[in-house]
């Protein structure tokens, strides 16, 4: 086996000298290097912002969506949406392990979920076997490479595979809520009715306790109703987060001019940065988990309105994030039931 770089730079084809994530093209031949894992891929979980863009660009037509995904992977050697720049993650079976890979506990034949983005994962798709426009999980026949630095989780035996995949795709979000939110805080979750939003709501309610507040801003009336019925917020607002002043007025009607201590943005469409910033108090924190976030809109927008807030860009990895997120569905029967109906139905 050839010797590979820890961070996978040996797979970068263009441009030279970059890391795999910002690279335009990766070598997706499946002859593994000595520090890599070869995976027989079962299902891709394409991230929400990317899948929404693909669905919109293809008019919701499944055949066109398949064609677009196959074209991206063929051109880039990885599943990195050229518009959003984001990827997702996958589950599959370990086919081979390089002789120099540091994890000596992992075994060939184990099923794993990768916890690094598809936007940096060498991927080859032979064919797509199942794609539903309403679901961001795409079944494929293909293979992928995980670098030495790439983190993963062995799939737990007590949860359905599709459920685990859906949860682990967004595990960074509730884990960051656990870090950022403390008892008594007022928290605003923008996009609280989606997958990552639901998990963040649960974790935020747990963190703030009886003395705190969790305010959800959700565009979908159905999503808002779901949050209310599941008791995942103290206040629920149906509003369009791209309309920053409207959201600001409705949130501050609850909080007063001080605003929220922590705001979590999970929205999968662009231009929701200013709503998040305006509802957050001076010195507070805005965590942008969404891959639709524009750094320049957030940074320059906060400056433009004279708001001194801490802006955190979503890091999909936080130590212990997989265990924390899987535990949520073990604790909450209603969340497990919701996600099983969404992701595990045939």
Secondary structure, DSSP 8 states (H G I E B T S, - for coil): -----TTSGGGEEESTT--TTT-SEE-------TT-EEEEEEEEEE-HHHHHHHHHHTTT-HHHHHHHHHHHHHHHSS---TTT---EEEEEEEEEE-TT-S-SS--TT-EEEE-S-GGGS-EEEEEEEE--TT-SEEEEEEEEEE-TT--EEE--TTS-HHHHHHHHHTHHHHHHHHHH--TT-EEEEETTTSHHHHHHHHHHHHHH-TT-EEEEEES-HHHHHHHHHTT--SEEEE--TT-HHHHHHHHHHHH-TT-EEEEEE--SSSS-HHHHHHTEEEEEEEEE--TT--HHHHHHHHHHTT---EEEE--S--TTHHHHHHHHHHH-HHHHHHHHHHHS--
